[in-house]
């Protein structure tokens, strides 16, 4: 047995030695190069002639990348710097325990030293939607900015002005002084299908003109990221990579049409982790049209408190369906109530558009204006009913704001609705009278100030204001700077706000 093993070993060594001798005494390593992949063209698409072709994003990218811009917004803020008083700061374990603000020994370890204004810079993306320089972006990209700079794909830079904003959808409209610009057409976002290929275009992480690909992974998503009272969230969800800096950029289909404005990501780390969310182009179109025509967004309201129907709610309320939108209650001056809708009804369609969830209902109503009539289909105790609802404003009024072309349309111009205060309130506040701001629109003249809803105007440029008529009279001929004087019900003292009336 041992002898046989020795013979096998000698034969093996002889074979290896002969192989090395044939190769100059060195071991040969073969590296295989494949000139073409047998799997090329696995991803396929159908062209305009119905022919099946390999999927290719290059033509789409070439169409859209020049219409997506980089936005830099700068906000000037006053700052105070914390400096060590003694030879050292408080040890880290104590600082971690007490916190920077809650530290009971703060007075012994630190003091404040004033310094000048600081510039806070944010960046994002925007989409040119008109050759004359109109650009859509996210409101959070330019909110509170003192200076906005837009850089095109060819590195030209322009200062931008804010035409208007809509925090409830996180959209903003800008304009730069340029013409003949490449732009993207808006397409009907209702037509986009789950599973459809899309491209996200923007400037993520400081990387300009970046294109990523993915599919539409869901529609009508609500992720509760907007903190506005009347927020509208019905996002298109995609797995195309979106990162900080993509905000305000384009989500396009393979024909180069704008499907939505990239707005948010779902991530435990703050960077891409699988899903991004875009405001649908149908909402974008409505917001842009309103900002251009009226100066503020005119949004119709049903006047209902709602929640999405699911299996649990269906069992709890003994409903005949597991989809739709359950009407919990009706608001004061509710348009839905005026039309006959009742608590307990389940809304299943708006104007032949099927409604399966609250975000879908919010999106469909958000496209409408006060005064518009919508057909609402509901299930009441399992039976279908149809109601024609005339939408109201947020304050329960049926009228739409007048066009910005009407010189006497002060509420639209100022971005606020007013009412004369009651005599009892004037007596309690020890004032002769005044005009209360009952609501404010986004992106108009009063947004230039820190004024809040509930402010009671008592004087304009030192002249008394006691009712809405005197306010309109005082402002109708104003040009340039205006000073408002007044009070709040819940805050002591007199407050002053200044803004500029257009010439």
PLY file of the C-alpha trace (Angstrom):
ply
format ascii 1.0
element vertex 503
property float x
property float y
property float z
element edge 502
property int vertex1
property int vertex2
end_header
0.00 0.00 0.00
2.80 2.37 0.96
4.70 1.44 -2.19
1.67 2.22 -4.38
1.31 5.63 -2.73
4.95 6.50 -3.40
4.55 5.57 -7.07
1.50 7.87 -7.38
3.38 10.74 -5.76
6.35 10.36 -8.13
4.03 10.31 -11.16
2.25 13.47 -9.98
5.49 15.38 -9.35
6.79 14.35 -12.72
3.66 15.62 -14.44
3.85 19.00 -12.66
7.56 19.33 -13.48
6.94 18.57 -17.14
4.13 21.22 -17.25
6.39 23.87 -15.71
9.25 22.93 -18.04
7.00 23.43 -21.04
6.11 26.91 -19.73
9.63 28.09 -19.08
9.55 26.94 -15.48
6.80 29.46 -14.54
3.21 28.72 -13.59
0.75 29.81 -16.33
-2.35 31.78 -15.24
-5.11 32.10 -17.75
-7.38 35.17 -17.63
-10.48 34.86 -19.78
-11.81 37.96 -21.58
-15.41 37.93 -22.83
-15.82 40.27 -25.76
-19.65 40.30 -25.65
-22.18 39.26 -23.06
-24.68 36.60 -24.13
-27.22 38.32 -21.82
-27.07 41.69 -23.61
-30.51 43.21 -24.17
-32.31 41.30 -21.43
-34.15 44.52 -20.50
-36.46 45.24 -23.39
-38.97 47.92 -24.41
-41.36 48.52 -27.31
-40.68 51.43 -29.66
-43.24 53.60 -31.46
-43.53 51.03 -34.23
-44.25 48.17 -31.85
-40.83 46.62 -32.30
-39.11 45.10 -29.26
-35.77 46.80 -28.61
-33.19 46.82 -25.80
-34.12 49.32 -23.09
-31.99 52.46 -23.35
-32.17 55.58 -21.18
-29.67 57.70 -23.12
-32.18 59.45 -25.38
-34.44 60.34 -22.46
-31.53 61.61 -20.37
-30.36 63.81 -23.25
-33.87 65.32 -23.51
-34.31 66.21 -19.88
-30.97 66.92 -18.21
-30.60 70.48 -19.58
-34.02 71.48 -18.18
-33.07 70.63 -14.58
-31.22 73.35 -12.67
-29.21 73.70 -9.48
-30.63 76.04 -6.83
-28.66 77.69 -4.04
-30.68 79.54 -1.42
-29.02 81.78 1.15
-30.60 82.95 4.39
-28.93 85.57 6.56
-29.37 84.95 10.27
-28.11 86.59 13.42
-25.94 84.28 15.50
-24.29 84.21 18.90
-21.21 82.16 19.52
-20.59 80.10 22.63
-17.06 80.48 24.00
-15.32 78.83 26.96
-15.07 81.08 30.01
-12.25 79.22 31.76
-9.44 77.01 30.61
-11.76 74.18 29.52
-15.34 73.29 28.75
-17.43 70.97 30.86
-16.32 67.34 30.43
-18.25 65.44 27.73
-20.01 62.99 30.08
-21.59 65.87 32.00
-22.45 67.75 28.83
-24.10 64.64 27.41
-26.10 64.17 30.61
-27.30 67.72 31.15
-27.42 68.79 27.47
-26.14 72.02 26.00
-29.26 73.96 27.01
-30.28 72.22 30.20
-26.85 72.29 31.88
-27.22 73.76 35.42
-23.51 74.72 35.48
-23.66 76.58 32.15
-23.01 79.96 33.74
-19.70 78.72 35.17
-18.39 77.10 32.03
-19.63 79.16 29.09
-20.62 82.64 28.04
-22.08 84.23 24.92
-20.08 86.49 22.68
-22.02 88.36 20.01
-20.94 88.21 16.42
-22.22 89.34 13.06
-24.79 87.78 10.74
-24.21 84.30 9.37
-25.20 82.96 5.97
-27.09 79.70 5.99
-26.87 78.05 2.56
-29.10 75.32 1.22
-29.07 73.60 -2.14
-31.54 71.71 -4.25
-32.84 71.30 -7.77
-35.50 72.84 -9.95
-37.26 72.14 -13.24
-37.69 74.66 -16.06
-41.30 74.36 -17.21
-41.37 77.34 -19.56
-38.76 78.74 -21.99
-39.24 82.20 -20.42
-37.56 81.18 -17.18
-40.30 79.77 -14.95
-38.93 77.11 -12.63
-40.72 74.73 -10.25
-38.97 73.51 -7.11
-39.81 72.49 -3.55
-40.86 75.13 -1.07
-38.44 73.74 1.51
-35.55 74.39 -0.89
-36.13 78.17 -0.92
-38.13 78.81 2.27
-37.02 81.95 4.15
-34.22 82.60 1.64
-32.88 86.13 1.23
-31.07 85.27 -1.99
-31.77 82.55 -4.57
-29.28 81.66 -7.28
-30.11 79.34 -10.16
-27.37 77.62 -12.16
-28.23 76.04 -15.49
-26.74 72.85 -16.87
-24.35 74.96 -18.99
-23.12 76.75 -15.81
-24.88 80.07 -16.47
-26.08 81.61 -13.19
-29.08 83.86 -12.53
-30.72 85.49 -9.55
-34.28 84.23 -9.11
-37.42 85.83 -7.73
-40.17 83.90 -5.96
-43.42 84.09 -7.90
-45.28 82.19 -5.18
-45.17 79.24 -2.82
-47.54 76.54 -1.57
-46.25 74.89 1.63
-49.28 72.59 1.74
-47.87 70.74 -1.29
-44.23 71.80 -0.71
-44.06 73.53 -4.09
-42.65 76.89 -5.17
-42.54 78.77 -8.46
-39.48 80.87 -9.37
-38.56 83.00 -12.35
-35.22 84.05 -13.82
-34.55 86.68 -16.48
-33.80 84.44 -19.41
-35.58 83.15 -22.49
-35.23 80.37 -25.02
-34.48 77.91 -22.21
-34.92 74.14 -22.53
-38.05 73.09 -20.66
-40.00 69.96 -19.76
-43.65 69.40 -20.65
-45.97 68.24 -17.85
-47.82 65.01 -18.57
-50.95 63.54 -16.98
-49.72 61.87 -13.81
-52.96 59.88 -13.57
-51.74 57.84 -16.53
-48.54 56.63 -14.87
-48.65 52.96 -13.95
-47.05 51.08 -11.08
-44.08 49.24 -12.56
-43.43 51.88 -15.24
-39.82 52.93 -15.83
-38.94 56.47 -14.71
-35.82 58.63 -14.37
-34.99 61.00 -11.50
-32.89 64.02 -12.48
-31.28 66.46 -10.07
-28.20 67.53 -8.16
-27.78 65.10 -5.24
-24.95 65.37 -2.72
-23.33 68.19 -4.73
-23.17 66.10 -7.91
-24.66 68.18 -10.71
-26.85 66.82 -13.48
-27.28 63.32 -12.09
-29.69 60.84 -13.67
-30.93 57.69 -11.92
-33.40 55.06 -13.12
-36.08 53.02 -11.42
-39.74 52.16 -11.55
-42.90 53.61 -10.08
-43.36 51.41 -7.04
-46.62 52.92 -5.72
-49.04 55.83 -6.16
-51.06 57.92 -3.74
-48.55 57.62 -0.88
-48.95 59.67 2.31
-45.80 59.69 4.49
-46.83 62.54 6.86
-43.75 64.63 6.09
-45.53 67.96 5.54
-46.46 69.74 8.75
-48.98 72.16 7.23
-52.54 72.05 8.57
-53.98 71.58 5.08
-51.13 69.46 3.72
-51.78 67.44 0.58
-49.70 64.27 0.30
-50.41 61.89 -2.54
-46.90 61.12 -3.71
-45.67 59.00 -6.58
-43.28 56.49 -4.99
-40.21 55.36 -6.94
-37.09 53.31 -6.36
-34.99 55.57 -8.59
-32.19 56.76 -6.29
-32.98 60.15 -4.70
-30.69 61.87 -2.19
-30.41 65.28 -0.50
-30.03 67.80 -3.32
-32.56 65.99 -5.52
-35.37 67.98 -3.86
-37.18 70.00 -6.50
-35.79 67.92 -9.36
-37.63 66.05 -12.08
-39.25 62.63 -12.18
-39.81 61.87 -15.87
-41.14 59.05 -18.01
-39.17 57.52 -20.86
-40.68 60.03 -23.29
-39.15 62.89 -21.31
-42.44 64.13 -19.84
-42.53 65.54 -16.31
-44.44 63.15 -14.04
-43.60 64.85 -10.75
-41.27 66.93 -8.59
-38.96 64.87 -6.38
-39.61 65.92 -2.79
-38.71 63.38 -0.12
-37.03 60.09 0.69
-37.91 57.34 3.17
-34.67 56.57 4.94
-33.37 55.75 8.44
-30.07 57.47 7.58
-31.11 60.59 5.66
-29.72 59.24 2.40
-31.14 56.88 -0.21
-32.42 53.62 1.24
-34.80 52.42 -1.43
-37.71 54.83 -1.91
-38.24 58.39 -3.06
-41.43 60.41 -3.34
-42.55 62.96 -5.93
-45.44 65.43 -6.07
-47.59 64.36 -9.07
-47.51 66.65 -12.09
-51.29 67.17 -12.00
-50.92 68.86 -8.60
-47.88 70.78 -9.86
-49.89 72.06 -12.83
-52.75 73.28 -10.61
-50.40 75.07 -8.20
-48.48 76.78 -11.01
-51.65 77.93 -12.77
-53.06 79.38 -9.56
-49.85 81.19 -8.62
-49.65 82.76 -12.07
-53.33 83.69 -12.33
-54.28 84.56 -8.75
-50.99 85.02 -6.91
-51.93 82.32 -4.39
-53.25 78.78 -4.52
-57.03 78.56 -4.70
-57.86 75.20 -3.16
-61.36 73.79 -2.95
-62.44 72.16 0.31
-65.08 69.48 0.94
-65.26 70.26 4.64
-65.00 66.71 5.98
-62.83 64.87 8.50
-61.81 61.59 6.92
-59.79 58.40 7.23
-59.00 55.55 4.86
-61.17 52.45 5.08
-59.41 49.17 5.86
-60.45 45.78 7.19
-60.41 46.86 10.82
-62.49 49.98 10.22
-64.91 47.98 8.06
-65.50 45.54 10.94
-65.75 48.33 13.52
-68.31 50.34 11.52
-69.98 47.36 9.84
-69.14 48.68 6.38
-69.83 46.83 3.16
-66.42 47.74 1.66
-62.77 47.60 2.73
-61.66 50.48 0.48
-62.71 54.09 0.16
-62.73 57.09 2.50
-64.84 57.14 5.66
-66.46 60.44 6.64
-65.88 60.81 10.38
-67.43 64.24 10.81
-68.34 67.45 8.99
-66.73 70.84 9.53
-68.54 74.10 10.11
-69.89 75.55 6.84
-69.09 72.23 5.17
-69.67 72.08 1.43
-70.25 68.33 1.72
-72.88 68.81 4.41
-74.68 71.42 2.32
-74.91 68.86 -0.49
-76.30 66.14 1.78
-73.26 64.04 2.69
-73.42 62.67 6.23
-70.99 61.24 8.82
-70.65 57.52 8.25
-70.75 57.80 4.45
-67.91 56.16 2.53
-66.64 58.21 -0.43
-65.77 55.84 -3.29
-65.39 58.16 -6.32
-64.94 61.78 -7.42
-66.06 62.61 -10.97
-65.71 58.98 -12.14
-62.26 58.72 -10.53
-62.23 55.78 -8.15
-61.14 56.67 -4.62
-59.55 53.98 -2.45
-57.73 56.03 0.19
-57.58 59.44 1.86
-54.47 60.61 -0.09
-56.25 59.88 -3.37
-59.27 61.92 -2.26
-57.04 64.78 -1.10
-55.25 64.85 -4.45
-58.45 64.89 -6.50
-60.00 67.71 -4.44
-56.70 69.65 -4.31
-56.87 70.03 -8.10
-60.14 71.94 -7.78
-60.91 75.54 -6.84
-63.58 77.05 -4.59
-66.81 77.25 -6.55
-66.07 74.14 -8.62
-68.78 71.47 -8.60
-67.65 67.87 -8.14
-69.71 64.70 -8.31
-69.16 62.67 -5.14
-70.20 59.02 -5.02
-70.66 57.49 -1.60
-71.87 54.31 0.01
-74.48 54.92 2.71
-75.39 51.76 4.61
-74.08 49.83 1.61
-76.22 51.65 -0.94
-74.65 53.96 -3.55
-75.62 57.63 -3.63
-74.43 60.57 -5.75
-74.08 64.19 -4.55
-73.05 67.30 -6.47
-70.86 69.35 -4.11
-69.90 72.99 -4.66
-66.49 73.32 -3.05
-65.77 76.02 -0.46
-62.68 77.89 0.65
-60.90 76.85 3.84
-63.12 79.30 5.73
-66.33 77.89 4.34
-66.85 80.56 1.71
-67.98 79.48 -1.77
-66.37 82.34 -3.73
-62.98 82.15 -5.42
-60.52 84.99 -5.03
-60.61 87.51 -7.87
-57.99 87.52 -10.59
-54.72 89.26 -9.87
-55.43 91.49 -12.88
-58.16 93.31 -10.90
-56.49 96.25 -9.22
-59.01 96.32 -6.36
-58.44 92.70 -5.32
-56.61 93.45 -2.09
-57.24 90.10 -0.35
-55.59 88.24 -3.23
-52.78 90.77 -3.52
-52.01 90.72 0.20
-52.60 87.00 0.57
-55.11 87.31 3.41
-58.79 87.38 4.24
-60.13 90.00 6.65
-63.12 90.60 8.88
-64.23 93.52 11.04
-63.95 92.66 14.74
-67.00 92.75 17.04
-67.56 95.73 19.36
-67.27 93.50 22.43
-63.80 92.38 21.39
-62.73 95.97 20.66
-63.89 97.04 24.13
-62.06 94.15 25.78
-58.84 95.03 23.94
-59.33 98.75 24.63
-59.24 99.76 20.97
-61.69 101.76 18.84
-62.05 98.95 16.34
-59.99 96.97 13.89
-59.72 94.36 11.16
-58.66 90.81 11.96
-56.63 88.61 9.60
-58.70 85.42 9.64
-56.57 83.45 7.16
-53.44 83.85 5.08
-52.43 82.53 1.68
-48.90 81.50 0.88
-46.39 83.50 -1.13
-48.02 86.94 -1.20
-47.20 90.40 0.22
-47.91 89.75 3.89
-45.63 86.73 3.72
-42.77 89.25 3.57
-43.41 89.87 7.27
-43.69 87.76 10.42
-47.37 88.62 10.79
-49.65 85.82 12.02
-53.28 84.91 11.53
-55.34 86.58 14.24
-53.50 89.91 14.04
-55.91 92.83 14.43
-54.97 95.85 12.31
-55.79 99.12 14.07
-53.76 101.61 12.00
-52.17 101.84 8.55
-49.41 104.43 8.34
-50.78 105.98 11.56
-54.30 106.34 10.12
-57.05 104.53 12.11
-58.62 101.40 10.64
-61.92 100.29 12.19
-63.48 98.02 9.55
-62.77 96.20 6.29
-64.03 99.13 4.21
-61.57 101.56 5.82
-58.75 99.06 5.35
-59.52 98.72 1.63
-59.75 102.48 1.27
-56.43 103.01 3.03
-54.56 100.45 0.93
-56.16 100.95 -2.47
-53.96 103.94 -3.32
-50.82 102.89 -1.43
-47.53 102.43 -3.29
-44.22 101.49 -1.76
-43.70 100.98 1.98
-46.68 100.38 4.26
-46.67 100.14 8.07
-49.36 98.09 9.82
-50.02 98.69 13.51
-52.15 96.44 15.67
-52.57 93.89 18.44
-53.10 90.20 19.08
-55.81 88.92 21.41
-53.46 86.57 23.24
-50.23 88.64 23.33
-49.79 91.93 25.23
-48.40 95.02 23.51
-48.61 96.73 20.15
-46.98 95.21 17.06
-45.75 96.78 13.80
-45.23 95.12 10.41
-43.86 96.74 7.25
-44.11 95.53 3.64
-44.02 97.01 0.17
-47.04 97.58 -2.10
-46.26 97.26 -5.82
-46.16 100.39 -7.92
0 1
1 2
2 3
3 4
4 5
5 6
6 7
7 8
8 9
9 10
10 11
11 12
12 13
13 14
14 15
15 16
16 17
17 18
18 19
19 20
20 21
21 22
22 23
23 24
24 25
25 26
26 27
27 28
28 29
29 30
30 31
31 32
32 33
33 34
34 35
35 36
36 37
37 38
38 39
39 40
40 41
41 42
42 43
43 44
44 45
45 46
46 47
47 48
48 49
49 50
50 51
51 52
52 53
53 54
54 55
55 56
56 57
57 58
58 59
59 60
60 61
61 62
62 63
63 64
64 65
65 66
66 67
67 68
68 69
69 70
70 71
71 72
72 73
73 74
74 75
75 76
76 77
77 78
78 79
79 80
80 81
81 82
82 83
83 84
84 85
85 86
86 87
87 88
88 89
89 90
90 91
91 92
92 93
93 94
94 95
95 96
96 97
97 98
98 99
99 100
100 101
101 102
102 103
103 104
104 105
105 106
106 107
107 108
108 109
109 110
110 111
111 112
112 113
113 114
114 115
115 116
116 117
117 118
118 119
119 120
120 121
121 122
122 123
123 124
124 125
125 126
126 127
127 128
128 129
129 130
130 131
131 132
132 133
133 134
134 135
135 136
136 137
137 138
138 139
139 140
140 141
141 142
142 143
143 144
144 145
145 146
146 147
147 148
148 149
149 150
150 151
151 152
152 153
153 154
154 155
155 156
156 157
157 158
158 159
159 160
160 161
161 162
162 163
163 164
164 165
165 166
166 167
167 168
168 169
169 170
170 171
171 172
172 173
173 174
174 175
175 176
176 177
177 178
178 179
179 180
180 181
181 182
182 183
183 184
184 185
185 186
186 187
187 188
188 189
189 190
190 191
191 192
192 193
193 194
194 195
195 196
196 197
197 198
198 199
199 200
200 201
201 202
202 203
203 204
204 205
205 206
206 207
207 208
208 209
209 210
210 211
211 212
212 213
213 214
214 215
215 216
216 217
217 218
218 219
219 220
220 221
221 222
222 223
223 224
224 225
225 226
226 227
227 228
228 229
229 230
230 231
231 232
232 233
233 234
234 235
235 236
236 237
237 238
238 239
239 240
240 241
241 242
242 243
243 244
244 245
245 246
246 247
247 248
248 249
249 250
250 251
251 252
252 253
253 254
254 255
255 256
256 257
257 258
258 259
259 260
260 261
261 262
262 263
263 264
264 265
265 266
266 267
267 268
268 269
269 270
270 271
271 272
272 273
273 274
274 275
275 276
276 277
277 278
278 279
279 280
280 281
281 282
282 283
283 284
284 285
285 286
286 287
287 288
288 289
289 290
290 291
291 292
292 293
293 294
294 295
295 296
296 297
297 298
298 299
299 300
300 301
301 302
302 303
303 304
304 305
305 306
306 307
307 308
308 309
309 310
310 311
311 312
312 313
313 314
314 315
315 316
316 317
317 318
318 319
319 320
320 321
321 322
322 323
323 324
324 325
325 326
326 327
327 328
328 329
329 330
330 331
331 332
332 333
333 334
334 335
335 336
336 337
337 338
338 339
339 340
340 341
341 342
342 343
343 344
344 345
345 346
346 347
347 348
348 349
349 350
350 351
351 352
352 353
353 354
354 355
355 356
356 357
357 358
358 359
359 360
360 361
361 362
362 363
363 364
364 365
365 366
366 367
367 368
368 369
369 370
370 371
371 372
372 373
373 374
374 375
375 376
376 377
377 378
378 379
379 380
380 381
381 382
382 383
383 384
384 385
385 386
386 387
387 388
388 389
389 390
390 391
391 392
392 393
393 394
394 395
395 396
396 397
397 398
398 399
399 400
400 401
401 402
402 403
403 404
404 405
405 406
406 407
407 408
408 409
409 410
410 411
411 412
412 413
413 414
414 415
415 416
416 417
417 418
418 419
419 420
420 421
421 422
422 423
423 424
424 425
425 426
426 427
427 428
428 429
429 430
430 431
431 432
432 433
433 434
434 435
435 436
436 437
437 438
438 439
439 440
440 441
441 442
442 443
443 444
444 445
445 446
446 447
447 448
448 449
449 450
450 451
451 452
452 453
453 454
454 455
455 456
456 457
457 458
458 459
459 460
460 461
461 462
462 463
463 464
464 465
465 466
466 467
467 468
468 469
469 470
470 471
471 472
472 473
473 474
474 475
475 476
476 477
477 478
478 479
479 480
480 481
481 482
482 483
483 484
484 485
485 486
486 487
487 488
488 489
489 490
490 491
491 492
492 493
493 494
494 495
495 496
496 497
497 498
498 499
499 500
500 501
501 502
